[in-house]
Amino acid sequence: GGGMYAPNLRQSLNQGMKEQCFVTFAMEGKKSKGMPSWAGFFSPHQIRAIYAYVKGRAVGAISTGTPKH
C-alpha cells in the first residue's frame, strides 16, 4: 500500500533498499515524499522490526491480512 503516513515501502524494498537505508529514511523522514520522521515514535530497534516485516511482505514470505494469534 502506502498511505497517509508513509509511501509504499514494499516497493522501495523490492527496488533494493537495504536495512540501514530504511532505518535512516524512517528516522529522518522524507518531506518531499510526504513521509514524516518516525524518530519520535519508533526506536531504531522497532524500525528494524518494521523493516523485517515489510521485507517479508515485499518478498511474499508474509501474507496480507490480520496475523493469527
PDB file of N, H, CA, C and O in Angstrom:
ATOM      1  N   GLY A   1       0.379  -1.183   0.000  1.00  0.00           N
ATOM      2  CA  GLY A   1       0.000   0.000   0.000  1.00  0.00           C
ATOM      3  C   GLY A   1       0.445   1.390   0.000  1.00  0.00           C
ATOM      4  O   GLY A   1       0.186   2.105  -0.968  1.00  0.00           O
ATOM      5  N   GLY A   2       1.092   1.828   1.003  1.00  0.00           N
ATOM      6  H   GLY A   2       1.302   1.247   1.789  1.00  0.00           H
ATOM      7  CA  GLY A   2       1.326   3.257   1.119  1.00  0.00           C
ATOM      8  C   GLY A   2       0.089   3.912   1.689  1.00  0.00           C
ATOM      9  O   GLY A   2      -1.004   3.353   1.594  1.00  0.00           O
ATOM     10  N   GLY A   3       0.231   5.038   2.256  1.00  0.00           N
ATOM     11  H   GLY A   3       1.118   5.492   2.333  1.00  0.00           H
ATOM     12  CA  GLY A   3      -0.927   5.681   2.841  1.00  0.00           C
ATOM     13  C   GLY A   3      -0.592   7.048   3.353  1.00  0.00           C
ATOM     14  O   GLY A   3       0.308   7.719   2.848  1.00  0.00           O
ATOM     15  N   MET A   4      -1.330   7.457   4.370  1.00  0.00           N
ATOM     16  H   MET A   4      -2.061   6.911   4.780  1.00  0.00           H
ATOM     17  CA  MET A   4      -1.206   8.805   4.888  1.00  0.00           C
ATOM     18  C   MET A   4       0.150   9.036   5.567  1.00  0.00           C
ATOM     19  O   MET A   4       0.665  10.154   5.535  1.00  0.00           O
ATOM     20  N   TYR A   5       0.735   8.002   6.180  1.00  0.00           N
ATOM     21  H   TYR A   5       0.317   7.094   6.206  1.00  0.00           H
ATOM     22  CA  TYR A   5       1.952   8.200   6.966  1.00  0.00           C
ATOM     23  C   TYR A   5       3.232   7.762   6.280  1.00  0.00           C
ATOM     24  O   TYR A   5       4.323   8.087   6.750  1.00  0.00           O
ATOM     25  N   ALA A   6       3.128   7.043   5.197  1.00  0.00           N
ATOM     26  H   ALA A   6       2.242   6.779   4.814  1.00  0.00           H
ATOM     27  CA  ALA A   6       4.350   6.564   4.557  1.00  0.00           C
ATOM     28  C   ALA A   6       4.089   6.215   3.101  1.00  0.00           C
ATOM     29  O   ALA A   6       2.973   5.847   2.733  1.00  0.00           O
ATOM     30  N   PRO A   7       5.119   6.333   2.279  1.00  0.00           N
ATOM     31  CA  PRO A   7       4.996   5.863   0.906  1.00  0.00           C
ATOM     32  C   PRO A   7       4.935   4.333   0.918  1.00  0.00           C
ATOM     33  O   PRO A   7       5.072   3.717   1.975  1.00  0.00           O
ATOM     34  N   ASN A   8       4.735   3.728  -0.233  1.00  0.00           N
ATOM     35  H   ASN A   8       4.624   4.228  -1.091  1.00  0.00           H
ATOM     36  CA  ASN A   8       4.699   2.274  -0.305  1.00  0.00           C
ATOM     37  C   ASN A   8       6.110   1.731  -0.092  1.00  0.00           C
ATOM     38  O   ASN A   8       6.918   1.699  -1.020  1.00  0.00           O
ATOM     39  N   LEU A   9       6.397   1.304   1.134  1.00  0.00           N
ATOM     40  H   LEU A   9       5.741   1.330   1.888  1.00  0.00           H
ATOM     41  CA  LEU A   9       7.746   0.856   1.475  1.00  0.00           C
ATOM     42  C   LEU A   9       8.076  -0.496   0.851  1.00  0.00           C
ATOM     43  O   LEU A   9       9.243  -0.787   0.587  1.00  0.00           O
ATOM     44  N   ARG A  10       7.064  -1.321   0.614  1.00  0.00           N
ATOM     45  H   ARG A  10       6.116  -1.085   0.829  1.00  0.00           H
ATOM     46  CA  ARG A  10       7.337  -2.603  -0.049  1.00  0.00           C
ATOM     47  C   ARG A  10       7.958  -2.367  -1.410  1.00  0.00           C
ATOM     48  O   ARG A  10       8.881  -3.079  -1.808  1.00  0.00           O
ATOM     49  N   GLN A  11       7.457  -1.369  -2.129  1.00  0.00           N
ATOM     50  H   GLN A  11       6.707  -0.791  -1.805  1.00  0.00           H
ATOM     51  CA  GLN A  11       8.001  -1.053  -3.450  1.00  0.00           C
ATOM     52  C   GLN A  11       9.466  -0.634  -3.331  1.00  0.00           C
ATOM     53  O   GLN A  11      10.297  -1.047  -4.140  1.00  0.00           O
ATOM     54  N   SER A  12       9.784   0.181  -2.329  1.00  0.00           N
ATOM     55  H   SER A  12       9.109   0.516  -1.671  1.00  0.00           H
ATOM     56  CA  SER A  12      11.170   0.610  -2.129  1.00  0.00           C
ATOM     57  C   SER A  12      12.081  -0.581  -1.851  1.00  0.00           C
ATOM     58  O   SER A  12      13.196  -0.652  -2.368  1.00  0.00           O
ATOM     59  N   LEU A  13      11.593  -1.531  -1.020  1.00  0.00           N
ATOM     60  H   LEU A  13      10.687  -1.473  -0.600  1.00  0.00           H
ATOM     61  CA  LEU A  13      12.409  -2.700  -0.693  1.00  0.00           C
ATOM     62  C   LEU A  13      12.574  -3.597  -1.911  1.00  0.00           C
ATOM     63  O   LEU A  13      13.646  -4.165  -2.122  1.00  0.00           O
ATOM     64  N   ASN A  14      11.534  -3.730  -2.705  1.00  0.00           N
ATOM     65  H   ASN A  14      10.663  -3.269  -2.534  1.00  0.00           H
ATOM     66  CA  ASN A  14      11.644  -4.525  -3.929  1.00  0.00           C
ATOM     67  C   ASN A  14      12.647  -3.918  -4.896  1.00  0.00           C
ATOM     68  O   ASN A  14      13.217  -4.623  -5.728  1.00  0.00           O
ATOM     69  N   GLN A  15      12.863  -2.609  -4.789  1.00  0.00           N
ATOM     70  H   GLN A  15      12.400  -2.036  -4.112  1.00  0.00           H
ATOM     71  CA  GLN A  15      13.826  -1.933  -5.652  1.00  0.00           C
ATOM     72  C   GLN A  15      15.229  -1.944  -5.053  1.00  0.00           C
ATOM     73  O   GLN A  15      16.141  -1.318  -5.595  1.00  0.00           O
ATOM     74  N   GLY A  16      15.408  -2.655  -3.933  1.00  0.00           N
ATOM     75  H   GLY A  16      14.667  -3.163  -3.493  1.00  0.00           H
ATOM     76  CA  GLY A  16      16.743  -2.865  -3.402  1.00  0.00           C
ATOM     77  C   GLY A  16      17.137  -2.033  -2.191  1.00  0.00           C
ATOM     78  O   GLY A  16      18.312  -2.014  -1.825  1.00  0.00           O
ATOM     79  N   MET A  17      16.185  -1.339  -1.554  1.00  0.00           N
ATOM     80  H   MET A  17      15.230  -1.355  -1.852  1.00  0.00           H
ATOM     81  CA  MET A  17      16.537  -0.560  -0.362  1.00  0.00           C
ATOM     82  C   MET A  17      17.062  -1.501   0.732  1.00  0.00           C
ATOM     83  O   MET A  17      16.415  -2.494   1.064  1.00  0.00           O
ATOM     84  N   LYS A  18      18.214  -1.188   1.277  1.00  0.00           N
ATOM     85  H   LYS A  18      18.740  -0.382   1.007  1.00  0.00           H
ATOM     86  CA  LYS A  18      18.827  -2.005   2.324  1.00  0.00           C
ATOM     87  C   LYS A  18      18.361  -1.551   3.708  1.00  0.00           C
ATOM     88  O   LYS A  18      17.811  -0.460   3.863  1.00  0.00           O
ATOM     89  N   GLU A  19      18.590  -2.404   4.710  1.00  0.00           N
ATOM     90  H   GLU A  19      19.036  -3.290   4.584  1.00  0.00           H
ATOM     91  CA  GLU A  19      18.106  -2.123   6.064  1.00  0.00           C
ATOM     92  C   GLU A  19      18.603  -0.789   6.602  1.00  0.00           C
ATOM     93  O   GLU A  19      17.805  -0.009   7.123  1.00  0.00           O
ATOM     94  N   GLN A  20      19.905  -0.503   6.492  1.00  0.00           N
ATOM     95  H   GLN A  20      20.552  -1.137   6.069  1.00  0.00           H
ATOM     96  CA  GLN A  20      20.433   0.746   7.057  1.00  0.00           C
ATOM     97  C   GLN A  20      19.819   1.956   6.380  1.00  0.00           C
ATOM     98  O   GLN A  20      19.517   2.951   7.040  1.00  0.00           O
ATOM     99  N   CYS A  21      19.634   1.883   5.082  1.00  0.00           N
ATOM    100  H   CYS A  21      19.880   1.075   4.546  1.00  0.00           H
ATOM    101  CA  CYS A  21      18.999   2.973   4.337  1.00  0.00           C
ATOM    102  C   CYS A  21      17.557   3.151   4.814  1.00  0.00           C
ATOM    103  O   CYS A  21      17.093   4.278   4.992  1.00  0.00           O
ATOM    104  N   PHE A  22      16.851   2.038   5.022  1.00  0.00           N
ATOM    105  H   PHE A  22      17.228   1.123   4.878  1.00  0.00           H
ATOM    106  CA  PHE A  22      15.473   2.071   5.501  1.00  0.00           C
ATOM    107  C   PHE A  22      15.403   2.744   6.869  1.00  0.00           C
ATOM    108  O   PHE A  22      14.546   3.598   7.099  1.00  0.00           O
ATOM    109  N   VAL A  23      16.317   2.357   7.793  1.00  0.00           N
ATOM    110  H   VAL A  23      17.013   1.664   7.606  1.00  0.00           H
ATOM    111  CA  VAL A  23      16.334   2.929   9.141  1.00  0.00           C
ATOM    112  C   VAL A  23      16.591   4.428   9.069  1.00  0.00           C
ATOM    113  O   VAL A  23      15.898   5.208   9.721  1.00  0.00           O
ATOM    114  N   THR A  24      17.581   4.835   8.284  1.00  0.00           N
ATOM    115  H   THR A  24      18.145   4.201   7.754  1.00  0.00           H
ATOM    116  CA  THR A  24      17.901   6.257   8.132  1.00  0.00           C
ATOM    117  C   THR A  24      16.716   7.019   7.545  1.00  0.00           C
ATOM    118  O   THR A  24      16.355   8.089   8.035  1.00  0.00           O
ATOM    119  N   PHE A  25      16.123   6.472   6.506  1.00  0.00           N
ATOM    120  H   PHE A  25      16.417   5.604   6.108  1.00  0.00           H
ATOM    121  CA  PHE A  25      14.972   7.082   5.846  1.00  0.00           C
ATOM    122  C   PHE A  25      13.821   7.255   6.840  1.00  0.00           C
ATOM    123  O   PHE A  25      13.191   8.312   6.889  1.00  0.00           O
ATOM    124  N   ALA A  26      13.553   6.224   7.624  1.00  0.00           N
ATOM    125  H   ALA A  26      14.065   5.365   7.585  1.00  0.00           H
ATOM    126  CA  ALA A  26      12.454   6.272   8.589  1.00  0.00           C
ATOM    127  C   ALA A  26      12.733   7.259   9.720  1.00  0.00           C
ATOM    128  O   ALA A  26      11.836   7.991  10.138  1.00  0.00           O
ATOM    129  N   MET A  27      13.969   7.285  10.217  1.00  0.00           N
ATOM    130  H   MET A  27      14.697   6.690   9.877  1.00  0.00           H
ATOM    131  CA  MET A  27      14.305   8.168  11.333  1.00  0.00           C
ATOM    132  C   MET A  27      14.313   9.639  10.904  1.00  0.00           C
ATOM    133  O   MET A  27      13.924  10.512  11.681  1.00  0.00           O
ATOM    134  N   GLU A  28      14.748   9.915   9.685  1.00  0.00           N
ATOM    135  H   GLU A  28      15.064   9.206   9.054  1.00  0.00           H
ATOM    136  CA  GLU A  28      14.850  11.297   9.208  1.00  0.00           C
ATOM    137  C   GLU A  28      13.592  11.779   8.501  1.00  0.00           C
ATOM    138  O   GLU A  28      13.325  12.979   8.450  1.00  0.00           O
ATOM    139  N   GLY A  29      12.820  10.845   7.958  1.00  0.00           N
ATOM    140  H   GLY A  29      13.037   9.869   8.000  1.00  0.00           H
ATOM    141  CA  GLY A  29      11.650  11.220   7.171  1.00  0.00           C
ATOM    142  C   GLY A  29      12.063  11.679   5.785  1.00  0.00           C
ATOM    143  O   GLY A  29      13.250  11.794   5.480  1.00  0.00           O
ATOM    144  N   LYS A  30      11.082  11.936   4.963  1.00  0.00           N
ATOM    145  H   LYS A  30      10.117  11.842   5.211  1.00  0.00           H
ATOM    146  CA  LYS A  30      11.348  12.391   3.590  1.00  0.00           C
ATOM    147  C   LYS A  30      10.202  13.304   3.206  1.00  0.00           C
ATOM    148  O   LYS A  30       9.218  12.886   2.596  1.00  0.00           O
ATOM    149  N   LYS A  31      10.362  14.579   3.587  1.00  0.00           N
ATOM    150  H   LYS A  31      11.161  14.918   4.083  1.00  0.00           H
ATOM    151  CA  LYS A  31       9.277  15.539   3.387  1.00  0.00           C
ATOM    152  C   LYS A  31       8.821  15.604   1.926  1.00  0.00           C
ATOM    153  O   LYS A  31       7.629  15.759   1.658  1.00  0.00           O
ATOM    154  N   SER A  32       9.750  15.486   0.989  1.00  0.00           N
ATOM    155  H   SER A  32      10.718  15.360   1.207  1.00  0.00           H
ATOM    156  CA  SER A  32       9.395  15.579  -0.430  1.00  0.00           C
ATOM    157  C   SER A  32       8.478  14.437  -0.861  1.00  0.00           C
ATOM    158  O   SER A  32       7.745  14.563  -1.841  1.00  0.00           O
ATOM    159  N   LYS A  33       8.519  13.325  -0.130  1.00  0.00           N
ATOM    160  H   LYS A  33       9.115  13.222   0.666  1.00  0.00           H
ATOM    161  CA  LYS A  33       7.648  12.191  -0.447  1.00  0.00           C
ATOM    162  C   LYS A  33       6.464  12.119   0.519  1.00  0.00           C
ATOM    163  O   LYS A  33       5.681  11.168   0.491  1.00  0.00           O
ATOM    164  N   GLY A  34       6.347  13.137   1.370  1.00  0.00           N
ATOM    165  H   GLY A  34       6.982  13.909   1.393  1.00  0.00           H
ATOM    166  CA  GLY A  34       5.223  13.185   2.286  1.00  0.00           C
ATOM    167  C   GLY A  34       5.360  12.271   3.491  1.00  0.00           C
ATOM    168  O   GLY A  34       4.363  11.923   4.122  1.00  0.00           O
ATOM    169  N   MET A  35       6.591  11.876   3.817  1.00  0.00           N
ATOM    170  H   MET A  35       7.402  12.158   3.304  1.00  0.00           H
ATOM    171  CA  MET A  35       6.805  10.978   4.944  1.00  0.00           C
ATOM    172  C   MET A  35       7.435  11.734   6.100  1.00  0.00           C
ATOM    173  O   MET A  35       8.536  12.268   5.964  1.00  0.00           O
ATOM    174  N   PRO A  36       6.746  11.786   7.245  1.00  0.00           N
ATOM    175  CA  PRO A  36       7.331  12.446   8.414  1.00  0.00           C
ATOM    176  C   PRO A  36       8.413  11.586   9.046  1.00  0.00           C
ATOM    177  O   PRO A  36       8.494  10.386   8.785  1.00  0.00           O
ATOM    178  N   SER A  37       9.232  12.193   9.867  1.00  0.00           N
ATOM    179  H   SER A  37       9.166  13.168  10.079  1.00  0.00           H
ATOM    180  CA  SER A  37      10.229  11.444  10.627  1.00  0.00           C
ATOM    181  C   SER A  37       9.531  10.552  11.639  1.00  0.00           C
ATOM    182  O   SER A  37       8.561  10.961  12.276  1.00  0.00           O
ATOM    183  N   TRP A  38      10.031   9.327  11.786  1.00  0.00           N
ATOM    184  H   TRP A  38      10.819   8.995  11.269  1.00  0.00           H
ATOM    185  CA  TRP A  38       9.485   8.399  12.787  1.00  0.00           C
ATOM    186  C   TRP A  38      10.296   8.451  14.081  1.00  0.00           C
ATOM    187  O   TRP A  38      10.011   7.701  15.015  1.00  0.00           O
ATOM    188  N   ALA A  39      11.300   9.324  14.149  1.00  0.00           N
ATOM    189  H   ALA A  39      11.532   9.933  13.390  1.00  0.00           H
ATOM    190  CA  ALA A  39      12.227   9.341  15.285  1.00  0.00           C
ATOM    191  C   ALA A  39      11.525   9.483  16.635  1.00  0.00           C
ATOM    192  O   ALA A  39      11.941   8.846  17.602  1.00  0.00           O
ATOM    193  N   GLY A  40      10.484  10.290  16.727  1.00  0.00           N
ATOM    194  H   GLY A  40      10.146  10.808  15.941  1.00  0.00           H
ATOM    195  CA  GLY A  40       9.790  10.466  17.991  1.00  0.00           C
ATOM    196  C   GLY A  40       8.801   9.372  18.320  1.00  0.00           C
ATOM    197  O   GLY A  40       8.246   9.342  19.418  1.00  0.00           O
ATOM    198  N   PHE A  41       8.574   8.466  17.370  1.00  0.00           N
ATOM    199  H   PHE A  41       9.025   8.491  16.478  1.00  0.00           H
ATOM    200  CA  PHE A  41       7.545   7.442  17.529  1.00  0.00           C
ATOM    201  C   PHE A  41       8.112   6.042  17.672  1.00  0.00           C
ATOM    202  O   PHE A  41       7.561   5.219  18.402  1.00  0.00           O
ATOM    203  N   PHE A  42       9.217   5.765  16.975  1.00  0.00           N
ATOM    204  H   PHE A  42       9.665   6.434  16.382  1.00  0.00           H
ATOM    205  CA  PHE A  42       9.803   4.433  16.995  1.00  0.00           C
ATOM    206  C   PHE A  42      11.292   4.518  17.310  1.00  0.00           C
ATOM    207  O   PHE A  42      11.964   5.472  16.921  1.00  0.00           O
ATOM    208  N   SER A  43      11.793   3.524  18.008  1.00  0.00           N
ATOM    209  H   SER A  43      11.247   2.748  18.324  1.00  0.00           H
ATOM    210  CA  SER A  43      13.238   3.421  18.243  1.00  0.00           C
ATOM    211  C   SER A  43      13.869   2.764  17.009  1.00  0.00           C
ATOM    212  O   SER A  43      13.164   2.140  16.216  1.00  0.00           O
ATOM    213  N   PRO A  44      15.197   2.900  16.841  1.00  0.00           N
ATOM    214  CA  PRO A  44      15.850   2.209  15.724  1.00  0.00           C
ATOM    215  C   PRO A  44      15.572   0.699  15.754  1.00  0.00           C
ATOM    216  O   PRO A  44      15.417   0.081  14.701  1.00  0.00           O
ATOM    217  N   HIS A  45      15.508   0.104  16.949  1.00  0.00           N
ATOM    218  H   HIS A  45      15.634   0.606  17.804  1.00  0.00           H
ATOM    219  CA  HIS A  45      15.220  -1.332  17.062  1.00  0.00           C
ATOM    220  C   HIS A  45      13.836  -1.648  16.497  1.00  0.00           C
ATOM    221  O   HIS A  45      13.668  -2.628  15.772  1.00  0.00           O
ATOM    222  N   GLN A  46      12.849  -0.820  16.826  1.00  0.00           N
ATOM    223  H   GLN A  46      12.986  -0.023  17.415  1.00  0.00           H
ATOM    224  CA  GLN A  46      11.487  -1.021  16.314  1.00  0.00           C
ATOM    225  C   GLN A  46      11.451  -0.841  14.800  1.00  0.00           C
ATOM    226  O   GLN A  46      10.745  -1.567  14.101  1.00  0.00           O
ATOM    227  N   ILE A  47      12.207   0.122  14.299  1.00  0.00           N
ATOM    228  H   ILE A  47      12.780   0.712  14.867  1.00  0.00           H
ATOM    229  CA  ILE A  47      12.238   0.356  12.856  1.00  0.00           C
ATOM    230  C   ILE A  47      12.859  -0.839  12.140  1.00  0.00           C
ATOM    231  O   ILE A  47      12.434  -1.184  11.037  1.00  0.00           O
ATOM    232  N   ARG A  48      13.862  -1.478  12.753  1.00  0.00           N
ATOM    233  H   ARG A  48      14.208  -1.198  13.648  1.00  0.00           H
ATOM    234  CA  ARG A  48      14.441  -2.690  12.156  1.00  0.00           C
ATOM    235  C   ARG A  48      13.404  -3.817  12.114  1.00  0.00           C
ATOM    236  O   ARG A  48      13.370  -4.599  11.164  1.00  0.00           O
ATOM    237  N   ALA A  49      12.560  -3.897  13.148  1.00  0.00           N
ATOM    238  H   ALA A  49      12.588  -3.261  13.920  1.00  0.00           H
ATOM    239  CA  ALA A  49      11.489  -4.896  13.163  1.00  0.00           C
ATOM    240  C   ALA A  49      10.470  -4.589  12.056  1.00  0.00           C
ATOM    241  O   ALA A  49       9.971  -5.501  11.398  1.00  0.00           O
ATOM    242  N   ILE A  50      10.168  -3.309  11.859  1.00  0.00           N
ATOM    243  H   ILE A  50      10.574  -2.568  12.394  1.00  0.00           H
ATOM    244  CA  ILE A  50       9.262  -2.906  10.777  1.00  0.00           C
ATOM    245  C   ILE A  50       9.882  -3.262   9.424  1.00  0.00           C
ATOM    246  O   ILE A  50       9.193  -3.748   8.528  1.00  0.00           O
ATOM    247  N   TYR A  51      11.183  -3.016   9.285  1.00  0.00           N
ATOM    248  H   TYR A  51      11.743  -2.621  10.013  1.00  0.00           H
ATOM    249  CA  TYR A  51      11.896  -3.371   8.056  1.00  0.00           C
ATOM    250  C   TYR A  51      11.743  -4.860   7.777  1.00  0.00           C
ATOM    251  O   TYR A  51      11.422  -5.255   6.656  1.00  0.00           O
ATOM    252  N   ALA A  52      11.972  -5.693   8.802  1.00  0.00           N
ATOM    253  H   ALA A  52      12.232  -5.372   9.713  1.00  0.00           H
ATOM    254  CA  ALA A  52      11.886  -7.147   8.621  1.00  0.00           C
ATOM    255  C   ALA A  52      10.481  -7.554   8.182  1.00  0.00           C
ATOM    256  O   ALA A  52      10.319  -8.416   7.318  1.00  0.00           O
ATOM    257  N   TYR A  53       9.481  -6.935   8.774  1.00  0.00           N
ATOM    258  H   TYR A  53       9.613  -6.235   9.475  1.00  0.00           H
ATOM    259  CA  TYR A  53       8.098  -7.229   8.405  1.00  0.00           C
ATOM    260  C   TYR A  53       7.805  -6.800   6.968  1.00  0.00           C
ATOM    261  O   TYR A  53       7.265  -7.574   6.178  1.00  0.00           O
ATOM    262  N   VAL A  54       8.166  -5.558   6.637  1.00  0.00           N
ATOM    263  H   VAL A  54       8.604  -4.929   7.279  1.00  0.00           H
ATOM    264  CA  VAL A  54       7.892  -5.050   5.294  1.00  0.00           C
ATOM    265  C   VAL A  54       8.665  -5.864   4.256  1.00  0.00           C
ATOM    266  O   VAL A  54       8.152  -6.147   3.174  1.00  0.00           O
ATOM    267  N   LYS A  55       9.899  -6.239   4.591  1.00  0.00           N
ATOM    268  H   LYS A  55      10.316  -6.010   5.470  1.00  0.00           H
ATOM    269  CA  LYS A  55      10.710  -7.058   3.686  1.00  0.00           C
ATOM    270  C   LYS A  55      10.024  -8.403   3.458  1.00  0.00           C
ATOM    271  O   LYS A  55       9.969  -8.893   2.330  1.00  0.00           O
ATOM    272  N   GLY A  56       9.504  -8.995   4.525  1.00  0.00           N
ATOM    273  H   GLY A  56       9.548  -8.597   5.441  1.00  0.00           H
ATOM    274  CA  GLY A  56       8.768 -10.247   4.393  1.00  0.00           C
ATOM    275  C   GLY A  56       7.554 -10.102   3.501  1.00  0.00           C
ATOM    276  O   GLY A  56       7.262 -10.983   2.692  1.00  0.00           O
ATOM    277  N   ARG A  57       6.846  -8.995   3.644  1.00  0.00           N
ATOM    278  H   ARG A  57       7.084  -8.280   4.301  1.00  0.00           H
ATOM    279  CA  ARG A  57       5.695  -8.722   2.789  1.00  0.00           C
ATOM    280  C   ARG A  57       6.155  -8.491   1.350  1.00  0.00           C
ATOM    281  O   ARG A  57       5.499  -8.937   0.409  1.00  0.00           O
ATOM    282  N   ALA A  58       7.274  -7.798   1.178  1.00  0.00           N
ATOM    283  H   ALA A  58       7.807  -7.435   1.942  1.00  0.00           H
ATOM    284  CA  ALA A  58       7.750  -7.456  -0.165  1.00  0.00           C
ATOM    285  C   ALA A  58       8.101  -8.716  -0.960  1.00  0.00           C
ATOM    286  O   ALA A  58       7.858  -8.779  -2.165  1.00  0.00           O
ATOM    287  N   VAL A  59       8.668  -9.708  -0.290  1.00  0.00           N
ATOM    288  H   VAL A  59       8.866  -9.657   0.689  1.00  0.00           H
ATOM    289  CA  VAL A  59       9.083 -10.928  -0.986  1.00  0.00           C
ATOM    290  C   VAL A  59       8.007 -12.004  -0.938  1.00  0.00           C
ATOM    291  O   VAL A  59       8.195 -13.095  -1.475  1.00  0.00           O
ATOM    292  N   GLY A  60       6.876 -11.703  -0.297  1.00  0.00           N
ATOM    293  H   GLY A  60       6.723 -10.816   0.139  1.00  0.00           H
ATOM    294  CA  GLY A  60       5.769 -12.642  -0.254  1.00  0.00           C
ATOM    295  C   GLY A  60       5.866 -13.690   0.835  1.00  0.00           C
ATOM    296  O   GLY A  60       5.075 -14.634   0.858  1.00  0.00           O
ATOM    297  N   ALA A  61       6.837 -13.537   1.750  1.00  0.00           N
ATOM    298  H   ALA A  61       7.479 -12.771   1.731  1.00  0.00           H
ATOM    299  CA  ALA A  61       7.001 -14.513   2.826  1.00  0.00           C
ATOM    300  C   ALA A  61       5.928 -14.357   3.901  1.00  0.00           C
ATOM    301  O   ALA A  61       5.611 -15.311   4.612  1.00  0.00           O
ATOM    302  N   ILE A  62       5.375 -13.156   4.016  1.00  0.00           N
ATOM    303  H   ILE A  62       5.633 -12.381   3.438  1.00  0.00           H
ATOM    304  CA  ILE A  62       4.333 -12.888   4.994  1.00  0.00           C
ATOM    305  C   ILE A  62       3.081 -12.493   4.198  1.00  0.00           C
ATOM    306  O   ILE A  62       3.119 -11.586   3.366  1.00  0.00           O
ATOM    307  N   SER A  63       1.976 -13.191   4.470  1.00  0.00           N
ATOM    308  H   SER A  63       1.945 -13.928   5.145  1.00  0.00           H
ATOM    309  CA  SER A  63       0.760 -12.913   3.710  1.00  0.00           C
ATOM    310  C   SER A  63       0.071 -11.651   4.231  1.00  0.00           C
ATOM    311  O   SER A  63       0.376 -11.168   5.322  1.00  0.00           O
ATOM    312  N   THR A  64      -0.843 -11.137   3.452  1.00  0.00           N
ATOM    313  H   THR A  64      -1.091 -11.529   2.566  1.00  0.00           H
ATOM    314  CA  THR A  64      -1.609  -9.967   3.852  1.00  0.00           C
ATOM    315  C   THR A  64      -2.699 -10.386   4.819  1.00  0.00           C
ATOM    316  O   THR A  64      -2.955 -11.577   5.002  1.00  0.00           O
ATOM    317  N   GLY A  65      -3.336  -9.414   5.433  1.00  0.00           N
ATOM    318  H   GLY A  65      -3.128  -8.447   5.285  1.00  0.00           H
ATOM    319  CA  GLY A  65      -4.421  -9.685   6.355  1.00  0.00           C
ATOM    320  C   GLY A  65      -3.969  -9.604   7.795  1.00  0.00           C
ATOM    321  O   GLY A  65      -2.816  -9.287   8.085  1.00  0.00           O
ATOM    322  N   THR A  66      -4.886  -9.893   8.685  1.00  0.00           N
ATOM    323  H   THR A  66      -5.823 -10.151   8.449  1.00  0.00           H
ATOM    324  CA  THR A  66      -4.607  -9.833  10.110  1.00  0.00           C
ATOM    325  C   THR A  66      -3.828 -11.074  10.543  1.00  0.00           C
ATOM    326  O   THR A  66      -4.218 -12.192  10.205  1.00  0.00           O
ATOM    327  N   PRO A  67      -2.727 -10.895  11.292  1.00  0.00           N
ATOM    328  CA  PRO A  67      -1.967 -12.059  11.756  1.00  0.00           C
ATOM    329  C   PRO A  67      -2.818 -12.930  12.686  1.00  0.00           C
ATOM    330  O   PRO A  67      -3.663 -12.437  13.433  1.00  0.00           O
ATOM    331  N   LYS A  68      -2.566 -14.242  12.615  1.00  0.00           N
ATOM    332  H   LYS A  68      -1.880 -14.643  12.008  1.00  0.00           H
ATOM    333  CA  LYS A  68      -3.252 -15.155  13.520  1.00  0.00           C
ATOM    334  C   LYS A  68      -2.500 -15.198  14.849  1.00  0.00           C
ATOM    335  O   LYS A  68      -1.269 -15.163  14.872  1.00  0.00           O
ATOM    336  N   HIS A  69      -3.237 -15.273  15.946  1.00  0.00           N
ATOM    337  H   HIS A  69      -4.237 -15.302  15.928  1.00  0.00           H
ATOM    338  CA  HIS A  69      -2.611 -15.270  17.270  1.00  0.00           C
ATOM    339  C   HIS A  69      -2.210 -16.665  17.672  1.00  0.00           C
ATOM    340  O   HIS A  69      -1.666 -16.862  18.758  1.00  0.00           O
TER     341      HIS A  69
END
